[in-house]
């Protein structure tokens, strides 16, 4: 039922100006007050939604700025990697030229003994087995570069010699192949027993050319160098053990 004028409730607001001006009265019904309250609630809700949207958009914009910075950083890193790749190609080309200048002439005899192609890998008995068995020969047919020496506490029990993949790996001394195979750390490897307590180990090969129990002579090619096992670049890992204890190979072996 519609309320009558006499029962309708009102709210009177009196405004009293200063300086003696005439006061004014404003009368609003409670119905209008409810309408105004509803409008105010809607405006507040709209402002809340707008503020939330603004914060969301601001967060997204900040994220976009971070992603753009990451993209710029990656592009700069890619440019640096490309530059390093170009420098590496230049160094490799120069290294190849240097190797060509100092390479062995075809008519110069070599002391490298290659296994026969018919599969018969037994080498002839050396003239002086006692002296030839001690591992004192350089284990490669080229000089290479020693990139890591012997470390104490068993952290690195040998030397790493950087050489191109498939370089000849040769026996440092005459001996018997006591182990040959594949290892998670050493990759393809060969172990030689030279007698008198001496053992030599050759790791990270790309291919092994000997079998267990085979006799090899000093400088016989027993493998090809590579980067198998735990390795980041082509090289030969070379160890010499005396009575089971690792010793510095460079105290016996002279690098050419």
Backbone as CSV, one residue per row, in Angstrom:
resi,resn,N_x,N_y,N_z,CA_x,CA_y,CA_z,C_x,C_y,C_z
1,UNK,0.856,-1.187,0.000,0.000,0.000,0.000,0.894,1.240,0.000
2,UNK,0.555,2.193,-0.855,1.332,3.409,-0.941,1.114,4.254,0.299
3,UNK,2.284,4.670,0.936,2.136,5.436,2.158,1.662,6.857,1.834
4,UNK,0.879,7.397,2.742,0.315,8.733,2.541,1.347,9.789,2.872
5,UNK,1.051,11.004,2.485,1.941,12.131,2.732,2.135,12.352,4.208
6,UNK,1.097,12.037,4.972,1.178,12.313,6.423,2.039,11.291,7.144
7,UNK,2.107,10.064,6.577,2.908,9.010,7.248,4.300,8.880,6.665
8,UNK,4.615,9.561,5.555,5.929,9.440,4.925,6.979,10.103,5.809
9,UNK,8.126,9.435,5.955,9.189,9.943,6.815,10.196,10.707,5.967
10,UNK,10.705,11.782,6.543,11.634,12.648,5.828,12.875,12.877,6.668
11,UNK,13.937,13.275,5.972,15.169,13.701,6.622,15.408,15.138,6.205
12,UNK,15.492,15.997,7.213,15.675,17.422,6.943,17.131,17.786,7.186
13,UNK,17.714,18.468,6.190,19.096,18.914,6.284,19.091,20.430,6.284
14,UNK,19.639,21.008,7.322,19.696,22.456,7.440,21.086,22.944,7.113
15,UNK,21.178,23.913,6.210,22.431,24.524,5.821,22.445,25.944,6.337
16,UNK,23.402,26.253,7.218,23.473,27.577,7.829,24.715,28.262,7.299
17,UNK,24.619,29.198,6.386,25.790,29.922,5.884,26.337,30.852,6.947
18,UNK,27.585,31.235,6.808,28.163,32.194,7.741,27.834,33.612,7.297
19,UNK,28.316,34.553,8.029,28.104,35.970,7.771,26.624,36.361,7.766
20,UNK,25.812,35.646,8.558,24.426,36.056,8.759,23.498,35.815,7.598
21,UNK,23.938,35.055,6.611,23.041,34.786,5.498,21.933,33.845,5.937
22,UNK,20.894,33.856,5.152,19.690,33.087,5.509,19.975,31.599,5.382
23,UNK,19.582,30.842,6.369,19.746,29.387,6.347,18.743,28.758,5.403
24,UNK,19.130,27.563,4.938,18.244,26.863,4.004,18.054,25.433,4.489
25,UNK,16.827,24.933,4.268,16.478,23.573,4.687,16.236,22.713,3.450
26,UNK,16.762,21.494,3.509,16.526,20.513,2.436,15.877,19.301,3.061
27,UNK,14.773,18.903,2.478,14.059,17.747,3.032,14.025,16.629,1.995
28,UNK,14.504,15.455,2.438,14.548,14.285,1.568,13.800,13.144,2.236
29,UNK,13.020,12.477,1.441,12.311,11.326,1.983,13.267,10.150,2.109
30,UNK,12.921,9.217,2.970,13.765,8.039,3.170,13.817,7.170,1.917
31,UNK,12.789,7.251,1.120,12.810,6.513,-0.142,13.915,7.018,-1.055
32,UNK,14.007,8.345,-1.168,15.072,8.922,-1.974,16.441,8.643,-1.379
33,UNK,16.498,8.647,-0.043,17.768,8.324,0.594,18.213,6.914,0.231
34,UNK,17.267,5.975,0.180,17.630,4.607,-0.212,18.098,4.561,-1.666
35,UNK,17.425,5.343,-2.518,17.854,5.391,-3.928,19.268,5.959,-4.036
36,UNK,19.520,7.067,-3.300,20.860,7.655,-3.332,21.919,6.700,-2.772
37,UNK,21.551,5.974,-1.722,22.493,5.004,-1.146,22.813,3.909,-2.156
38,UNK,21.773,3.462,-2.889,22.018,2.439,-3.914,22.915,2.946,-5.022
39,UNK,22.646,4.213,-5.464,23.496,4.798,-6.500,24.941,4.918,-6.012
40,UNK,25.119,5.353,-4.752,26.462,5.479,-4.195,27.161,4.123,-4.137
41,UNK,26.415,3.072,-3.779,27.010,1.734,-3.743,27.449,1.289,-5.124
42,UNK,26.616,1.578,-6.146,26.974,1.209,-7.505,28.214,1.963,-7.977
43,UNK,28.263,3.283,-7.632,29.434,4.070,-8.002,30.682,3.530,-7.317
44,UNK,30.561,3.171,-6.030,31.707,2.619,-5.307,32.160,1.296,-5.920
45,UNK,31.178,0.458,-6.308,31.528,-0.820,-6.939,32.238,-0.591,-8.270
46,UNK,31.701,0.377,-9.033,32.332,0.676,-10.324,33.755,1.183,-10.126
47,UNK,33.956,2.061,-9.140,35.296,2.557,-8.861,36.234,1.424,-8.431
48,UNK,35.704,0.493,-7.641,36.519,-0.649,-7.218,36.947,-1.500,-8.403
49,UNK,35.975,-1.746,-9.311,36.296,-2.532,-10.507,37.338,-1.813,-11.362
50,UNK,37.169,-0.497,-11.521,38.123,0.268,-12.319,39.517,0.224,-11.683
51,UNK,39.568,0.391,-10.347,40.860,0.357,-9.662,41.514,-1.015,-9.792
52,UNK,40.691,-2.079,-9.639,41.235,-3.427,-9.798,41.764,-3.661,-11.201
53,UNK,41.007,-3.198,-12.196,41.461,-3.351,-13.585,42.755,-2.585,-13.816
54,UNK,42.837,-1.402,-13.218,44.050,-0.608,-13.392,45.257,-1.317,-12.796
55,UNK,45.098,-1.895,-11.609,46.201,-2.626,-10.985,46.587,-3.840,-11.811
56,UNK,45.566,-4.534,-12.358,45.848,-5.707,-13.193,46.636,-5.310,-14.438
57,UNK,46.167,-4.227,-15.096,46.847,-3.768,-16.303,48.255,-3.270,-15.981
58,UNK,48.388,-2.614,-14.815,49.721,-2.140,-14.427,50.669,-3.314,-14.188
59,UNK,50.143,-4.382,-13.548,50.971,-5.570,-13.311,51.367,-6.219,-14.630
60,UNK,50.403,-6.303,-15.561,50.705,-6.885,-16.863,51.737,-6.042,-17.614
61,UNK,51.587,-4.736,-17.527,52.545,-3.860,-18.202,53.943,-4.035,-17.602
62,UNK,54.022,-4.183,-16.269,55.307,-4.398,-15.629,55.910,-5.717,-16.085
63,UNK,55.061,-6.742,-16.214,55.541,-8.047,-16.680,56.051,-7.953,-18.120
64,UNK,55.350,-7.213,-18.941,55.785,-7.026,-20.322,57.149,-6.348,-20.362
65,UNK,57.342,-5.360,-19.491,58.639,-4.668,-19.448,59.750,-5.636,-19.053
66,UNK,59.468,-6.524,-18.082,60.476,-7.503,-17.662,60.801,-8.462,-18.803
67,UNK,59.755,-8.930,-19.516,59.973,-9.841,-20.634,60.764,-9.166,-21.755
68,UNK,60.456,-7.909,-22.012,61.206,-7.196,-23.043,62.679,-7.073,-22.655
69,UNK,62.950,-6.830,-21.377,64.330,-6.737,-20.915,65.027,-8.089,-21.058
70,UNK,64.306,-9.181,-20.752,64.884,-10.511,-20.918,65.176,-10.808,-22.381
71,UNK,64.273,-10.397,-23.265,64.498,-10.612,-24.699,65.743,-9.858,-25.155
72,UNK,65.883,-8.603,-24.711,67.074,-7.830,-25.078,68.344,-8.495,-24.548
73,UNK,68.270,-9.022,-23.301,69.438,-9.689,-22.727,69.795,-10.949,-23.513
74,UNK,68.762,-11.730,-23.914,69.017,-12.944,-24.689,69.595,-12.615,-26.060
75,UNK,69.093,-11.549,-26.674,69.620,-11.153,-27.973,71.084,-10.731,-27.863
76,UNK,71.409,-10.005,-26.775,72.803,-9.614,-26.570,73.680,-10.846,-26.321
77,UNK,73.142,-11.815,-25.546,73.894,-13.038,-25.273,74.098,-13.838,-26.560
78,UNK,73.069,-13.892,-27.394,73.204,-14.602,-28.662,74.260,-13.937,-29.552
79,UNK,74.290,-12.609,-29.524,75.300,-11.902,-30.313,76.707,-12.221,-29.803
80,UNK,76.851,-12.293,-28.456,78.165,-12.627,-27.895,78.569,-14.050,-28.265
81,UNK,77.596,-14.987,-28.217,77.905,-16.371,-28.576,78.300,-16.467,-30.044
82,UNK,77.595,-15.715,-30.895,77.940,-15.717,-32.310,79.354,-15.176,-32.522
83,UNK,79.697,-14.122,-31.782,81.038,-13.547,-31.889,82.096,-14.545,-31.416
84,UNK,81.795,-15.245,-30.305,82.734,-16.257,-29.823,82.885,-17.395,-30.836
85,UNK,81.749,-17.778,-31.469,81.825,-18.814,-32.490,82.697,-18.391,-33.654
86,UNK,82.563,-17.139,-34.066,83.407,-16.636,-35.161,84.880,-16.631,-34.762
87,UNK,85.151,-16.219,-33.513,86.536,-16.217,-33.042,87.097,-17.640,-32.979
88,UNK,86.249,-18.595,-32.532,86.701,-19.984,-32.458,87.011,-20.531,-33.847
89,UNK,86.171,-20.201,-34.827,86.445,-20.649,-36.195,87.763,-20.072,-36.704
90,UNK,88.011,-18.795,-36.385,89.269,-18.177,-36.803,90.464,-18.857,-36.150
91,UNK,90.350,-19.148,-34.842,91.442,-19.805,-34.122,91.691,-21.201,-34.682
92,UNK,90.595,-21.948,-34.946,90.761,-23.289,-35.489,91.424,-23.243,-36.874
93,UNK,91.041,-22.261,-37.681,91.649,-22.136,-38.998,93.137,-21.806,-38.881
94,UNK,93.468,-20.892,-37.956,94.875,-20.549,-37.764,95.658,-21.736,-37.209
95,UNK,95.023,-22.487,-36.299,95.690,-23.662,-35.738,95.968,-24.694,-36.831
96,UNK,94.994,-24.881,-37.742,95.200,-25.797,-38.855,96.340,-25.352,-39.746
97,UNK,96.444,-24.038,-39.969,97.553,-23.529,-40.775,98.889,-23.769,-40.092
98,UNK,98.925,-23.561,-38.766,100.176,-23.787,-38.028,100.559,-25.260,-38.066
99,UNK,99.575,-26.133,-37.882,99.863,-27.575,-37.951,100.374,-27.951,-39.331
100,UNK,99.816,-27.309,-40.383,100.297,-27.592,-41.724,101.743,-27.160,-41.924
101,UNK,102.106,-26.044,-41.265,103.480,-25.558,-41.403,104.479,-26.464,-40.708
102,UNK,104.084,-27.033,-39.555,105.012,-27.833,-38.761,104.737,-29.324,-38.861
103,UNK,103.880,-29.725,-39.786,103.581,-31.140,-39.937,104.786,-31.927,-40.425
104,UNK,104.725,-33.263,-40.198,105.824,-34.136,-40.616,105.783,-34.338,-42.114
105,UNK,106.919,-34.223,-42.780,106.992,-34.448,-44.226,106.724,-35.908,-44.536
106,UNK,106.125,-36.214,-45.696,105.779,-37.597,-46.019,106.977,-38.529,-46.071
107,UNK,108.189,-38.029,-46.441,109.333,-38.907,-46.592,110.118,-39.089,-45.305
108,UNK,109.627,-38.493,-44.172,110.314,-38.653,-42.894,109.772,-39.898,-42.210
109,UNK,110.621,-40.868,-41.842,110.133,-42.095,-41.211,109.524,-41.798,-39.843
110,UNK,108.511,-42.579,-39.476,107.816,-42.396,-38.203,108.038,-43.608,-37.323
111,UNK,108.045,-43.386,-35.981,108.191,-44.509,-35.065,106.840,-45.041,-34.606
112,UNK,105.768,-44.634,-35.281,104.427,-45.116,-34.930,104.207,-46.480,-35.559
113,UNK,103.755,-47.440,-34.766,103.452,-48.774,-35.282,101.948,-48.919,-35.351
114,UNK,101.411,-49.056,-36.571,99.979,-49.216,-36.768,99.617,-50.687,-36.796
115,UNK,98.475,-51.069,-36.207,98.053,-52.471,-36.247,97.809,-52.895,-37.693
116,UNK,98.080,-54.160,-38.047,97.837,-54.629,-39.408,96.356,-54.620,-39.732
117,UNK,96.031,-54.455,-41.012,94.634,-54.337,-41.433,93.895,-55.655,-41.460
118,UNK,94.619,-56.815,-41.332,93.955,-58.113,-41.407,93.412,-58.578,-40.076
119,UNK,93.509,-57.702,-39.036,92.943,-58.054,-37.741,93.943,-58.713,-36.813
120,UNK,95.089,-59.150,-37.304,96.110,-59.731,-36.435,96.857,-58.599,-35.755
121,UNK,96.582,-58.366,-34.467,97.065,-57.169,-33.796,98.283,-57.443,-32.904
122,UNK,98.845,-58.620,-32.908,99.970,-58.894,-32.023,101.229,-58.254,-32.589
123,UNK,101.895,-57.444,-31.779,103.106,-56.752,-32.225,104.326,-57.628,-32.010
124,UNK,105.369,-57.403,-32.791,106.611,-58.153,-32.573,107.262,-57.773,-31.255
125,UNK,108.052,-58.676,-30.714,108.703,-58.431,-29.432,109.753,-57.342,-29.583
126,UNK,109.752,-56.292,-28.732,110.755,-55.240,-28.848,112.139,-55.773,-28.532
127,UNK,113.145,-55.050,-29.048,114.511,-55.499,-28.857,114.941,-55.427,-27.409
128,UNK,114.481,-54.445,-26.678,114.865,-54.290,-25.275,113.597,-54.183,-24.438
129,UNK,112.969,-55.315,-24.096,111.669,-55.268,-23.425,111.702,-54.543,-22.102
130,UNK,112.787,-54.663,-21.333,112.790,-54.051,-20.000,112.710,-52.540,-20.080
131,UNK,113.493,-51.927,-21.004,113.474,-50.473,-21.095,112.245,-49.974,-21.838
132,UNK,111.762,-50.726,-22.853,110.619,-50.285,-23.645,109.313,-50.399,-22.885
133,UNK,109.269,-51.231,-21.815,108.006,-51.434,-21.118,107.649,-50.265,-20.206
134,UNK,108.636,-49.516,-19.718,108.334,-48.392,-18.847,107.625,-47.312,-19.667
135,UNK,106.453,-46.815,-19.218,105.677,-45.848,-20.023,106.301,-44.458,-20.013
136,UNK,107.250,-44.259,-20.924,107.920,-42.961,-21.011,107.683,-42.272,-22.347
137,UNK,106.932,-42.900,-23.254,106.688,-42.312,-24.567,105.456,-41.423,-24.569
138,UNK,105.494,-40.380,-25.375,104.333,-39.484,-25.519,103.169,-40.288,-26.112
139,UNK,101.982,-40.235,-25.501,100.892,-41.139,-25.901,100.138,-40.692,-27.152
140,UNK,100.665,-39.745,-27.904,100.013,-39.259,-29.112,101.042,-39.106,-30.216
141,UNK,100.555,-39.069,-31.455,101.464,-38.856,-32.582,101.669,-37.382,-32.863
142,UNK,101.030,-36.529,-32.089,101.228,-35.088,-32.217,101.363,-34.484,-30.834
143,UNK,101.796,-33.243,-30.786,102.120,-32.625,-29.504,100.887,-32.410,-28.644
144,UNK,99.824,-31.843,-29.231,98.642,-31.519,-28.447,98.896,-30.406,-27.448
145,UNK,97.898,-30.173,-26.606,98.005,-29.131,-25.578,97.531,-29.700,-24.247
146,UNK,98.378,-29.627,-23.226,97.989,-30.098,-21.889,97.068,-29.055,-21.268
147,UNK,95.823,-29.426,-21.072,94.826,-28.497,-20.528,94.539,-28.713,-19.052
148,UNK,94.911,-29.871,-18.520,94.675,-30.157,-17.103,95.748,-31.108,-16.618
149,UNK,96.384,-30.745,-15.517,97.423,-31.598,-14.952,96.898,-32.451,-13.822
150,UNK,97.813,-33.161,-13.178,97.480,-34.018,-12.042,97.068,-33.154,-10.849
151,UNK,95.954,-33.538,-10.188,95.498,-32.852,-8.989,95.583,-33.807,-7.810
152,UNK,95.817,-33.242,-6.617,95.911,-34.060,-5.410,94.544,-34.578,-4.999
153,UNK,94.531,-35.469,-4.031,93.320,-36.027,-3.416,92.464,-36.778,-4.436
154,UNK,93.079,-37.240,-5.528,92.338,-38.033,-6.496,91.320,-37.279,-7.311
155,UNK,91.349,-35.931,-7.259,90.376,-35.158,-8.026,90.587,-35.317,-9.521
156,UNK,91.845,-35.432,-9.941,92.156,-35.632,-11.361,93.481,-36.380,-11.427
157,UNK,93.429,-37.728,-11.537,94.639,-38.544,-11.380,95.501,-38.657,-12.624
158,UNK,95.383,-37.729,-13.566,96.187,-37.801,-14.775,96.278,-36.451,-15.442
159,UNK,96.589,-36.461,-16.733,96.655,-35.219,-17.497,95.670,-35.308,-18.660
160,UNK,95.113,-34.153,-19.039,94.255,-34.051,-20.210,95.043,-33.351,-21.316
161,UNK,95.026,-33.963,-22.499,95.765,-33.419,-23.636,94.770,-33.160,-24.758
162,UNK,94.576,-31.898,-25.111,93.621,-31.536,-26.153,94.214,-31.841,-27.523
163,UNK,93.481,-32.635,-28.294,93.869,-32.976,-29.673,92.593,-33.111,-30.498
164,UNK,92.690,-33.000,-31.824,91.497,-33.179,-32.654,90.945,-34.603,-32.541
165,UNK,89.668,-34.752,-32.790,89.031,-36.064,-32.783,89.711,-36.996,-33.789
166,UNK,89.820,-38.270,-33.398,90.397,-39.335,-34.232,91.894,-39.177,-34.458
167,UNK,92.575,-38.474,-33.542,94.040,-38.484,-33.568,94.534,-39.838,-33.054
168,UNK,95.737,-40.253,-33.489,96.280,-41.538,-33.057,96.673,-41.481,-31.576
169,UNK,96.169,-42.448,-30.801,96.584,-42.642,-29.411,97.482,-43.871,-29.397
170,UNK,98.701,-43.740,-28.876,99.652,-44.842,-28.933,100.104,-45.241,-27.533
171,UNK,100.578,-46.471,-27.418,101.036,-46.997,-26.136,102.286,-46.255,-25.691
172,UNK,102.281,-45.813,-24.444,103.434,-45.083,-23.914,104.616,-45.997,-23.681
173,UNK,104.348,-47.290,-23.578,105.407,-48.292,-23.428,104.850,-49.644,-23.789
174,UNK,105.723,-50.609,-24.015,105.270,-51.960,-24.324,104.525,-52.533,-23.121
175,UNK,103.526,-53.366,-23.394,102.779,-53.938,-22.292,101.660,-54.833,-22.777
176,UNK,100.781,-55.185,-21.848,99.651,-56.057,-22.115,98.357,-55.318,-21.825
177,UNK,97.380,-55.470,-22.709,96.060,-54.855,-22.498,95.344,-55.651,-21.414
178,UNK,95.148,-55.026,-20.248,94.462,-55.718,-19.152,92.998,-55.327,-19.062
179,UNK,92.616,-54.224,-19.694,91.205,-53.841,-19.695,90.953,-52.898,-20.863
180,UNK,89.812,-53.045,-21.484,89.395,-52.169,-22.573,87.874,-52.195,-22.597
181,UNK,87.251,-51.025,-22.744,85.794,-51.001,-22.709,85.246,-49.597,-22.700
182,UNK,84.050,-49.468,-22.110,83.327,-48.199,-22.077,82.955,-47.898,-20.641
183,UNK,83.193,-46.663,-20.201,82.946,-46.254,-18.822,82.196,-44.929,-18.831
184,UNK,81.238,-44.702,-17.882,80.487,-43.437,-17.874,81.371,-42.209,-17.746
185,UNK,82.512,-42.318,-17.085,83.398,-41.178,-16.880,84.517,-41.165,-17.925
186,UNK,85.207,-42.292,-18.097,86.342,-42.351,-19.007,85.931,-42.554,-20.465
187,UNK,84.663,-42.891,-20.719,84.249,-43.190,-22.078,84.939,-44.452,-22.564
188,UNK,85.278,-44.527,-23.852,86.051,-45.651,-24.372,87.488,-45.532,-23.852
189,UNK,87.990,-46.605,-23.223,89.289,-46.523,-22.563,90.101,-47.787,-22.821
190,UNK,91.413,-47.671,-22.577,92.343,-48.799,-22.656,93.254,-48.735,-21.437
191,UNK,93.499,-49.886,-20.813,94.422,-49.973,-19.680,95.534,-50.952,-20.055
192,UNK,96.784,-50.504,-19.913,97.949,-51.329,-20.222,98.737,-51.620,-18.956
193,UNK,99.173,-52.875,-18.817,100.071,-53.271,-17.734,101.471,-53.386,-18.324
194,UNK,102.406,-52.586,-17.809,103.768,-52.557,-18.352,104.744,-53.389,-17.528
195,UNK,104.270,-53.981,-16.441,105.172,-54.703,-15.568,105.897,-53.770,-14.617
196,UNK,106.580,-54.343,-13.631,107.334,-53.568,-12.629,106.432,-52.580,-11.896
197,UNK,105.139,-52.884,-11.812,104.196,-52.026,-11.079,103.624,-50.876,-11.875
198,UNK,103.999,-50.725,-13.147,103.539,-49.599,-13.957,102.269,-49.970,-14.745
199,UNK,101.294,-49.061,-14.719,100.049,-49.200,-15.481,99.740,-47.855,-16.123
200,UNK,99.261,-47.885,-17.357,98.862,-46.636,-18.016,97.415,-46.752,-18.481
201,UNK,96.704,-45.626,-18.434,95.282,-45.584,-18.785,95.074,-44.490,-19.825
202,UNK,94.262,-44.785,-20.833,93.980,-43.866,-21.931,92.458,-43.752,-22.052
203,UNK,91.907,-42.555,-21.839,90.459,-42.400,-21.789,89.897,-41.425,-22.799
204,UNK,88.557,-41.465,-22.947,87.763,-40.582,-23.821,88.017,-40.832,-25.304
205,UNK,88.422,-42.062,-25.655,88.692,-42.372,-27.054,87.389,-42.438,-27.852
206,UNK,87.502,-42.213,-29.145,86.351,-42.398,-30.028,86.273,-43.838,-30.526
207,UNK,87.431,-44.534,-30.510,87.488,-45.922,-30.981,88.703,-46.586,-30.367
208,UNK,88.531,-47.812,-29.867,89.657,-48.589,-29.357,90.036,-49.638,-30.404
209,UNK,91.358,-49.914,-30.524,91.867,-50.782,-31.585,92.551,-52.030,-31.047
210,UNK,92.408,-52.317,-29.760,93.056,-53.477,-29.159,92.022,-54.290,-28.401
211,UNK,92.412,-55.506,-28.006,91.539,-56.392,-27.244,92.239,-56.799,-25.954
212,UNK,91.463,-57.223,-24.984,92.017,-57.614,-23.690,92.948,-58.824,-23.856
213,UNK,94.078,-58.764,-23.176,95.062,-59.836,-23.253,96.075,-59.659,-24.370
214,UNK,95.905,-58.656,-25.215,96.809,-58.448,-26.348,98.108,-57.790,-25.899
215,UNK,99.234,-58.227,-26.474,100.521,-57.578,-26.248,100.680,-56.447,-27.247
216,UNK,101.119,-55.280,-26.781,101.361,-54.145,-27.663,102.789,-53.665,-27.450
217,UNK,103.339,-53.033,-28.449,104.691,-52.505,-28.355,104.641,-51.004,-28.121
218,UNK,105.748,-50.471,-27.739,105.853,-49.026,-27.531,105.505,-48.299,-28.840
219,UNK,104.683,-47.248,-28.720,104.241,-46.412,-29.841,103.236,-47.094,-30.759
220,UNK,102.756,-48.282,-30.399,101.699,-48.897,-31.207,100.402,-48.106,-31.023
221,UNK,99.699,-47.847,-32.114,98.424,-47.135,-32.024,97.380,-48.073,-31.438
222,UNK,96.812,-47.682,-30.297,95.851,-48.533,-29.596,94.437,-47.966,-29.631
223,UNK,94.280,-46.695,-30.029,92.945,-46.087,-30.036,92.997,-44.799,-30.855
224,UNK,91.813,-44.224,-31.063,91.680,-42.908,-31.671,91.062,-41.966,-30.651
225,UNK,91.578,-40.762,-30.564,91.097,-39.813,-29.553,89.664,-39.378,-29.855
226,UNK,88.975,-38.937,-28.821,87.593,-38.497,-28.989,87.123,-37.676,-27.810
227,UNK,85.823,-37.757,-27.542,85.233,-36.983,-26.440,84.117,-37.780,-25.784
228,UNK,84.331,-39.101,-25.637,83.319,-39.950,-25.021,83.405,-39.856,-23.504
229,UNK,82.368,-40.348,-22.831,82.331,-40.287,-21.368,82.059,-38.879,-20.885
230,UNK,82.554,-38.561,-19.701,82.370,-37.227,-19.128,83.425,-36.296,-19.711
231,UNK,83.087,-35.698,-20.845,84.047,-34.869,-21.573,83.293,-33.756,-22.273
232,UNK,83.917,-32.590,-22.363,83.297,-31.436,-23.009,83.940,-31.078,-24.335
233,UNK,85.072,-31.715,-24.661,85.767,-31.417,-25.912,86.718,-32.567,-26.211
234,UNK,87.101,-32.741,-27.477,88.011,-33.833,-27.820,89.350,-33.702,-27.084
235,UNK,89.754,-34.769,-26.412,91.045,-34.784,-25.735,91.365,-36.207,-25.295
236,UNK,92.610,-36.418,-24.899,93.040,-37.695,-24.335,93.284,-37.516,-22.844
237,UNK,92.659,-38.376,-22.039,92.974,-38.422,-20.605,94.010,-39.528,-20.413
238,UNK,95.180,-39.180,-19.889,96.314,-40.098,-19.793,96.763,-40.203,-18.343
239,UNK,96.821,-41.440,-17.837,97.249,-41.679,-16.463,98.396,-42.681,-16.452
240,UNK,99.277,-42.525,-15.462,100.295,-43.529,-15.159,100.194,-43.850,-13.668
241,UNK,100.057,-45.138,-13.367,99.983,-45.596,-11.986,101.210,-46.439,-11.676
242,UNK,101.753,-46.253,-10.490,102.870,-47.067,-10.007,102.405,-47.767,-8.744
243,UNK,102.290,-49.097,-8.815,101.772,-49.908,-7.709,100.392,-49.423,-7.265
244,UNK,99.580,-49.025,-8.248,98.205,-48.632,-7.966,98.027,-47.192,-7.552
245,UNK,99.114,-46.438,-7.406,99.035,-45.044,-7.003,99.297,-44.142,-8.207
246,UNK,98.425,-43.134,-8.387,98.580,-42.223,-9.519,99.827,-41.360,-9.337
247,UNK,100.596,-41.215,-10.411,101.762,-40.342,-10.409,101.629,-39.365,-11.569
248,UNK,102.368,-38.300,-11.503,102.306,-37.290,-12.562,102.964,-37.848,-13.818
249,UNK,102.196,-38.050,-14.903,102.800,-38.605,-16.114,103.939,-37.757,-16.662
250,UNK,103.886,-36.444,-16.432,104.905,-35.560,-16.997,106.263,-35.716,-16.311
251,UNK,106.315,-36.477,-15.200,107.622,-36.774,-14.613,108.333,-37.904,-15.345
252,UNK,107.593,-38.692,-16.137,108.177,-39.767,-16.939,108.141,-39.464,-18.424
253,UNK,107.089,-38.776,-18.851,106.843,-38.575,-20.276,107.225,-37.145,-20.642
254,UNK,107.950,-37.014,-21.739,108.346,-35.699,-22.222,107.441,-35.296,-23.372
255,UNK,106.839,-34.111,-23.256,105.978,-33.622,-24.332,106.830,-33.099,-25.475
256,UNK,106.640,-33.600,-26.686,107.493,-33.142,-27.803,107.255,-31.687,-28.139
